[in-house]
Amino acid sequence: MPPECDISVTLRDFEKLHLDKSDKSVATTQMIVFCSWRVVKESAFIMAYLTCNFHPIYISVKQIIDISDYLMKIVLESRHLGAFEKAFLALNDIIHWLWRCSDSELNQLPNFWIKEILESISDLDKASRFCLTRRSAGVPRFLEALLTSAPKLIMEVEVTRVFTFLQEVACKPAPAKPLQRIKIHCLNVLRALIRCSKLGELVHPFVADCLCISLNEFDSKLWPVRNASNLLFASIINRTFGCQSNPLQLTLKNRMSSQSFFKKYPILFEFLLQLTREATGNLSRVPHPALFPLLLLLQRIYHTDEEGVIK
């Protein structure tokens, strides 16, 4: 984490640094970053409070849209961890209020934003404004806020819509290097949604397809794509088998019988069988990139005598 993200430094500390003329330039630079971060944080919460509590008496529809657009710009384009995280919390409050707002124009905004962000991710020109590092920065957080704050019935529909779209885009071949940016954003967003506990069992129907996508992308020639697929794979393992209390030893609670696993994810049987054949076809050469994650997965699946032969 960069030094400007350390919020343990107080203004009194900056005043002491400012008195030291030898460090005047360093103190001034840090003070500007620190104060800017604090301004973003406090102003975001103030705007969220005004939006949720003073409409329509003092805050008009146009002002709410302007406030939302401003916070969205910070969340989607900012690279500063503290800035987009605090703006995300304020925007999350606004989105929660908008889903339940009686004004028809405002109530349709979250649904419009979901459509807009998905189109931006899949469009190379629009996706270029998003931060490619920091796991796509605030893009996954924004989609997560739109889905988790929605009413239950709407949440089920939108989760299906988002996962289906992202998986289709992530599966498309991207031979050109610039097109890999789209794939990386898709993998990062899928990872965030898989990890989100608020979505609960809504993501279960999409876990198997996400696992197939992550294992296939281990063969990519670009390191950012392989890294994103690795993070997605780790999230799926943790969600399926639980987090290990001891990283050096697997316990029974972090494993699953083969019958239970393939009954839960039936499409994975043929996929893992084919991938195992490809990965172990010629071990005399360079190992298949997906061999190690495949072994990590199979390590967590055990067979019992009562299960018989899986058909």
Disulfide bonds with the S-S distance in Angstrom:
none
